[in-house]
Amino acid sequence: MSSSSLKVSVIGAGSHVFGSSLLHEALVELKLDAVAFHLVDPNPGALEAMAAFGRTLAKRTGRNASFHTHASWDDAGALDGADLVVHSAAPELARRYGMDCDVMESLCPEEAILEFGGVAGISYSLRQIHLVEKLCRQMQIRCPSARLFCTANPLPRVCQFARAMGVDTIGFCSAWLEGFSFLSRFFSGTPEDDPWTEARRRWRLEPGGLNHFVWATRVEERSTGRDVLPELLGAFAKGSGCGQPLGEAQSVRCGAWLLPNDHHVRDFLPTPRGTHRREYPMHGSPAQRREAVELLLRAARGEISFKEAVPHPSWEKPMRVAAGLLLGAPVELDSLNLPNSRGQIPGLPSSVFVETPCEIRDGNLCPQSIPLPPPALEACLRAAETTQAIVEAAQSRSLAGLRRCCELDPTVRSPEKAFTALKECLRVHEDLLPVYS
């Protein structure tokens, strides 16, 4: 597929799963030609390993692709004239999370420590929002026509802020696909590993909701057309489900299946004390990251295959969307995060990013509408209001706005203690944040 000299800037290109998956998607799966990849990452080892991996893929597949490395998006050529900017960065993710843990254990030990929810989630959101704010300002100067494809968490908040700055933004996350593993376990007794080929062949799910908080209103068995959702909900009500008690209880209450798993959905629901303390299990440990770099280098030298270098590639498919929007290819997507401006989730604000299936036809996004049962819609609305409050507080640099975030967040037990801890988080992360007053 000819890509007409497409320039793609990848922020956080050293990601040990996402970066290599993006290159494989572009060069092997889509066979894109004439692509200039500008890889941006402050980690020189991971960056050079990713570039070497990409060059080997291009050579083996006969693709006309170039690879340029940059330690920062401020470097000359990193963003200039880009058609597409892919953002997957989260500076010092595990260390900064640990700093939030320290603050919370000292000042509000009764609060749950979460990725999106509560004090830690708001603190993480503010850091990531400020990062994307700086990126968007550079894009508006150096590549004003570029789209921003975002996989950086907390995804809905980062995307909504970027779009509010006037940057055309699309969000990517497919965590809900883990539901296919649960279906396999429930009906067959054996969970299937991703990409869940057999389970996806057997069942059809259409997610609707917010990122990390989506609902399946129908679970169709493809061979018969039968909706097995009532059977699932009946089992959940009896306590014999998929091992996700929090989500299963909400599923029974709301009449739709809440996905992807308790680890994620608890960020948006009243959560037991002591949840998710200390460890940050997402996105690889330092040892796993070092191992991933070595595997990429071995693949670049031809010693192992891509499958061996990246045994579990990313579920997100940004280059497929790029092919649809920029090159006119027809595309069907299990899910995509877009602003609710077309009313994909009726009853939610138009500014909030929602996750629904989407097609691309003639270069146009055609997201699907997924009406939710009233109780599920109410839960999504509370999460959307929290996101809106965080975005507005970040825009205005307002402490009063952050206090309101603590009051709205459904996971917060004591808004006053949470706000005190959040102010301390602002202090310990002041090198990554603007001043709030």
C-alpha positions in Angstrom: 0.0 0.0 0.0 1.6 3.3 -1.0 1.7 5.9 1.8 2.8 8.9 -0.3 5.8 9.9 1.9 4.0 9.7 5.2 5.8 11.2 8.2 5.0 9.6 11.5 6.5 11.0 14.8 6.3 8.4 17.6 6.6 9.9 21.1 7.7 7.3 23.6 8.9 5.1 20.8 11.1 3.0 23.2 8.0 1.3 24.6 8.9 -2.4 24.8 5.5 -3.5 23.4 3.8 -0.6 21.7 6.7 0.8 19.7 7.7 -2.5 18.0 4.0 -3.5 17.4 3.4 -0.2 15.6 6.4 -0.7 13.3 5.3 -4.3 12.6 1.8 -3.2 11.9 2.9 -0.6 9.4 5.5 -2.6 7.6 4.4 -6.2 7.8 0.6 -6.2 8.3 -0.3 -3.1 6.2 2.8 -3.1 3.9 3.0 0.6 4.0 5.6 2.2 1.7 7.5 5.5 1.8 7.1 6.1 5.5 9.5 8.2 7.5 9.4 7.2 11.2 10.8 9.8 13.6 11.3 7.9 16.9 11.4 10.0 20.0 12.5 8.7 23.4 14.9 9.9 26.1 16.2 6.3 26.7 19.0 5.9 24.1 19.3 2.2 24.5 15.6 1.5 23.9 15.5 4.1 21.1 18.4 2.7 19.1 17.2 -0.9 19.6 13.7 0.2 18.2 15.3 1.9 15.2 17.5 -1.1 14.4 14.5 -3.4 14.7 12.5 -1.2 12.3 15.3 -1.1 9.8 15.5 -4.9 9.8 11.8 -5.2 9.3 11.9 -2.8 6.4 14.8 -4.7 4.8 13.2 -8.1 5.2 9.8 -6.9 3.8 11.2 -4.7 1.0 9.4 -1.7 2.4 10.8 1.8 1.6 10.9 3.2 5.2 13.4 5.4 7.0 14.1 5.7 10.7 15.3 8.8 12.5 16.0 8.9 16.3 15.5 11.9 18.6 16.0 12.2 22.3 13.3 14.9 22.5 10.5 16.2 20.4 12.3 19.6 20.6 15.1 18.2 18.4 15.2 19.5 14.8 13.1 17.3 12.5 11.3 15.4 15.3 7.9 16.9 14.7 8.4 19.3 11.8 5.9 18.6 9.0 4.6 15.4 10.6 1.4 13.9 9.2 0.8 11.9 12.3 2.0 12.2 15.9 1.6 9.0 18.0 1.9 9.7 21.7 2.5 6.8 24.2 4.8 8.5 26.7 4.6 8.5 30.5 7.8 9.9 32.1 9.1 7.9 35.1 5.8 6.1 35.4 6.6 3.6 38.2 8.8 6.0 40.2 6.2 8.8 40.1 3.5 6.4 41.1 5.6 5.4 44.1 5.9 9.0 45.1 2.1 9.3 45.1 1.9 6.2 47.2 4.3 7.8 49.8 2.1 10.9 50.0 -1.1 8.9 50.3 0.1 6.5 52.9 1.2 9.4 55.0 -1.7 11.8 54.6 -4.8 9.7 53.6 -4.1 6.0 54.3 -7.8 5.2 54.1 -7.9 6.1 50.4 -7.5 3.5 47.7 -4.4 3.9 45.5 -5.5 3.6 41.9 -4.3 4.3 38.3 -7.2 6.5 37.2 -9.1 7.0 40.4 -8.7 9.0 43.6 -5.6 11.1 44.6 -3.1 9.0 42.6 -5.3 9.0 39.5 -5.8 12.8 39.6 -2.1 13.4 40.2 -1.2 11.1 37.3 -3.7 12.8 35.1 -2.3 16.3 35.8 1.2 15.2 34.9 0.1 13.5 31.7 -2.1 16.5 30.8 0.7 18.9 31.2 2.9 16.7 29.1 0.4 16.6 26.3 -0.2 20.3 26.6 3.5 21.0 25.8 3.4 18.5 23.0 0.3 20.1 21.5 1.8 23.5 21.6 4.8 22.2 19.6 2.5 20.5 17.2 0.5 23.7 16.6 3.8 25.4 15.6 5.7 22.6 13.7 3.0 20.3 12.3 -0.3 22.2 12.6 -2.2 19.8 10.3 -1.1 16.6 12.1 -3.5 14.4 13.9 -2.6 13.2 17.4 -3.0 9.5 18.0 -2.9 8.9 21.8 -2.3 5.7 23.8 -1.1 7.5 26.9 -3.1 7.1 30.1 -5.2 8.3 31.7 -6.5 8.2 28.1 -9.9 10.0 28.2 -8.4 12.9 30.2 -5.3 13.3 28.0 -7.4 13.1 24.8 -10.1 15.5 26.0 -7.5 18.1 27.0 -5.6 17.8 23.7 -8.8 18.2 21.7 -9.8 21.2 23.8 -6.5 22.8 22.7 -7.7 22.4 19.1 -5.7 19.3 18.1 -7.5 16.6 16.2 -7.1 13.7 18.6 -8.0 10.0 18.6 -7.5 7.6 21.5 -6.5 3.9 21.3 -7.1 1.2 24.0 -8.4 -2.3 23.7 -8.2 -3.5 27.3 -11.9 -4.5 27.1 -10.8 -7.4 24.7 -9.8 -9.3 27.9 -13.5 -10.1 28.0 -12.9 -12.8 25.4 -10.6 -14.5 27.9 -13.4 -14.5 30.5 -15.9 -15.9 27.9 -13.4 -18.7 27.1 -13.0 -19.5 30.8 -16.7 -19.3 31.5 -17.9 -21.5 28.6 -14.9 -23.8 28.1 -13.3 -23.8 31.5 -9.9 -22.7 30.0 -8.9 -19.1 29.6 -7.4 -18.4 26.1 -4.3 -16.1 25.9 -4.4 -13.0 23.8 -5.1 -12.3 20.9 -8.0 -14.7 21.8 -8.4 -15.9 18.2 -10.8 -18.8 19.0 -12.9 -16.8 21.4 -13.2 -13.9 19.0 -14.2 -16.3 16.3 -16.9 -17.7 18.5 -18.4 -14.6 20.1 -19.1 -11.0 19.1 -18.9 -8.1 21.6 -19.7 -4.5 21.0 -18.3 -2.3 23.7 -19.8 1.0 24.7 -18.8 3.4 27.4 -15.6 5.1 28.6 -12.0 3.8 28.4 -11.4 1.1 31.0 -15.1 1.3 31.8 -17.1 -0.1 28.9 -20.3 -2.2 28.8 -21.4 -5.0 26.6 -25.2 -4.8 26.1 -25.2 -8.0 23.9 -22.8 -11.0 23.8 -23.6 -12.8 20.6 -22.7 -16.4 19.8 -21.7 -16.1 16.2 -22.7 -19.6 15.1 -26.3 -19.3 16.4 -26.9 -15.5 16.8 -27.9 -16.3 20.4 -27.4 -13.6 23.0 -25.6 -15.2 26.0 -25.6 -12.1 28.1 -28.6 -13.3 30.2 -26.8 -16.5 30.9 -23.7 -14.6 32.0 -25.7 -12.2 34.2 -27.5 -15.1 35.8 -24.2 -16.8 36.7 -22.8 -13.5 38.1 -25.9 -13.1 40.3 -25.2 -16.6 41.7 -21.6 -15.8 42.3 -20.2 -18.2 39.7 -18.7 -15.9 37.1 -15.3 -14.9 35.8 -13.5 -14.1 39.0 -14.2 -10.3 38.8 -16.6 -9.8 41.7 -16.7 -6.0 41.6 -17.5 -5.8 37.9 -19.8 -8.7 38.0 -21.9 -7.1 40.8 -22.2 -4.0 38.8 -23.1 -6.0 35.7 -26.0 -7.6 37.5 -27.2 -4.2 38.9 -27.0 -2.5 35.5 -28.1 -5.2 33.1 -25.0 -5.1 31.0 -21.5 -6.7 31.3 -18.9 -4.3 32.7 -15.4 -4.7 31.2 -12.5 -5.2 31.2 -11.7 -6.4 34.7 -11.7 -5.3 38.4 -8.2 -3.9 38.2 -9.5 -1.3 35.8 -13.2 -0.7 36.6 -12.5 -0.1 40.3 -10.9 3.2 39.3 -14.5 4.5 38.7 -16.5 2.9 41.5 -16.6 3.1 45.3 -13.5 1.0 46.2 -12.5 -0.9 49.3 -9.8 0.5 51.5 -6.3 -0.6 50.8 -6.8 -1.3 47.1 -3.8 -1.5 44.8 -1.1 -0.4 47.2 2.6 0.1 46.3 3.1 -2.0 43.2 2.7 -0.7 39.7 2.2 -3.9 37.7 1.5 -2.2 34.3 3.9 -1.8 31.3 6.8 -3.9 32.5 9.3 -3.8 35.3 12.8 -2.4 34.8 14.1 -5.9 34.3 11.4 -6.8 31.8 12.2 -3.6 29.9 15.9 -4.4 29.7 15.1 -7.9 28.5 12.8 -6.4 25.9 15.6 -4.2 24.5 17.9 -7.2 24.2 15.2 -9.1 22.4 14.7 -6.3 19.9 18.4 -6.2 19.2 18.5 -9.9 18.7 15.6 -9.6 16.2 17.4 -6.8 14.5 20.5 -9.1 14.1 18.2 -11.8 12.6 18.8 -14.2 15.5 15.1 -14.4 16.5 11.8 -13.7 14.9 9.4 -10.8 15.6 7.1 -13.3 17.4 9.9 -14.2 19.7 11.0 -10.6 20.3 7.4 -9.4 21.0 5.3 -12.5 22.0 2.4 -10.4 23.1 2.1 -7.4 20.6 0.0 -4.4 21.4 -3.7 -4.6 20.7 -3.9 -1.0 19.6 -3.8 -0.5 15.8 -3.0 3.2 15.1 -1.4 2.6 11.7 -4.6 0.9 10.5 -6.5 4.1 11.4 -3.8 6.2 9.7 -4.3 4.0 6.5 -8.0 4.7 6.7 -7.9 8.4 7.3 -4.9 9.4 5.3 -4.9 6.8 2.5 -8.6 6.0 2.1 -8.4 2.3 3.0 -11.7 0.9 4.4 -11.2 -0.1 8.1 -13.4 -1.8 10.7 -12.3 -1.3 14.3 -13.5 -3.2 17.4 -13.3 0.1 19.3 -12.0 3.6 19.1 -11.9 6.5 21.5 -13.5 9.6 20.0 -15.3 12.7 21.4 -19.0 12.0 21.9 -19.9 14.7 19.4 -22.0 12.4 17.3 -23.9 11.1 20.4 -22.3 7.6 20.3 -23.3 7.1 23.9 -26.6 8.9 24.2 -26.8 10.9 27.4 -23.1 11.7 27.9 -21.6 15.1 27.2 -20.4 15.8 23.6 -16.9 16.7 24.9 -16.1 13.5 26.7 -14.2 10.8 24.9 -16.2 7.6 24.6 -15.2 4.1 23.4 -17.4 2.4 20.7 -16.8 0.3 17.6 -16.0 2.4 14.5 -15.6 2.1 10.7 -13.6 4.3 8.4 -15.2 4.8 5.0 -13.9 7.1 2.3 -11.5 8.7 4.8 -14.3 9.5 7.3 -14.8 8.2 10.9 -18.1 6.5 11.3 -18.5 5.5 15.0 -21.3 3.3 16.2 -23.9 4.3 18.6 -24.3 2.2 21.7 -27.2 3.1 24.0 -26.6 2.1 27.6 -29.1 0.9 30.3 -29.8 3.8 32.6 -27.8 2.5 35.6 -24.7 2.0 33.4 -25.2 5.4 31.9 -25.4 7.0 35.3 -22.1 5.4 36.3 -20.4 6.6 33.1 -21.8 10.1 33.7 -20.2 10.3 37.1 -16.9 9.2 35.6 -17.3 11.7 32.7 -18.0 14.6 35.2 -14.8 13.7 37.1 -12.8 13.8 33.8 -14.4 17.1 32.9 -13.5 18.6 36.3 -9.9 17.4 36.0 -9.6 18.9 32.5 -11.1 22.2 33.6 -8.9 22.4 36.6 -5.8 21.7 34.5 -6.8 24.4 32.0 -7.3 27.0 34.7 -4.5 25.8 37.1 -7.1 26.0 39.8 -6.8 24.6 43.3 -10.5 25.1 43.8 -11.1 23.1 40.7 -8.9 20.3 42.1 -10.9 20.3 45.3 -14.0 19.7 43.2 -12.3 16.8 41.5 -11.8 15.2 44.9 -15.5 15.8 45.7 -16.7 14.3 42.4 -14.5 11.2 42.2 -16.6 8.2 43.3 -13.5 6.4 44.7 -12.6 9.1 47.2 -13.7 8.5 50.8 -12.8 11.8 52.5 -12.6 14.7 49.9 -10.9 17.0 52.4 -8.1 14.6 53.3 -7.8 13.7 49.6 -7.4 17.3 48.7 -4.7 17.8 51.3 -2.8 14.8 49.9 -3.3 16.0 46.3 -1.7 19.4 47.1 1.3 17.6 48.5 1.4 15.5 45.3 1.6 18.8 43.4 4.6 19.8 45.5 6.5 16.6 45.1 5.9 16.5 41.3 6.5 20.3 40.9 9.2 19.6 38.3 6.6 18.1 36.0 3.7 20.5 36.7 2.7 24.1 36.4 1.8 26.1 39.5 -1.8 25.7 40.7 -3.3 28.5 42.8 
